């Protein structure tokens, strides 16, 4: 599962945070029913900031990546 490996690294966390910010921005800009998109955008934002990968357990991987020495 290369995707999950990527999402658990620092670059993957940054991508998730950026995606969350983008979803929140689009949802807030469009307003109305699109505000739900802003709420959904909180999930990748918070998960990326907390360093957890919510889809990792689906691939039998740990929710939080193990700490690597020197990383």
N, C-alpha and C positions, 0 to 999 in steps of 0.2 A: 504494500500500500504506500506508494510513493507520495500520493497526495496528502495523506495523513502525516507522513514524515515531514513533508514541507510545511504543513499547517502548524506543526508543533515547534518548528524552529522560529527564530526571531523574525525572519523575513515573512513567514506565514502569519505570525501575529500582527505584523504591520499591515499586511494585506487585509486581514480581517477587520482591524480597526478602521482602515481607510474605507472599506466597503460599508461598515456600519455608519460612518460619518456621511458617506455619499447617500445612503438610503435615508438617513435622517434629514439631510439637506433637501433631497428631492421631495420627500413627503411633506416637509414643512413649507417648501416653496409652492407646491401645488394645492395644499390645504384641503379642506373638505374631507371626503372619504379617504383621500391619500394620506391623511395623518396616521392612518393605520400602518402605512409603510414606514413612517418615522418610528413608530413603536417597535415594529419588527427589526428595524435597524439597531435598536438597543442591544439585541441578542449578540450579534457578532462584535459589536463595540465592547461590551462588557466581557465577553468570553476572551477576546483578544487581549484586553487590558489585564485580565486576571491570569492569562497564560493557560487557559484550558481549551481543549479541542472537543467540542460537544459531539462530533461524529466519530471520534476515535473508539469509543466502546462498541460501536457497531462492527468494527473490524477487530475486536478483541484486543485493543490497544489501551494503555492507561489514559485516563482522562487528562492527566497532566504529564507532560514529557519528563522522563528522568533527567536529572541534572547531569550534564557532561563536564568533566574537568577540563578547564581551559577554554570553554565555550562562552 
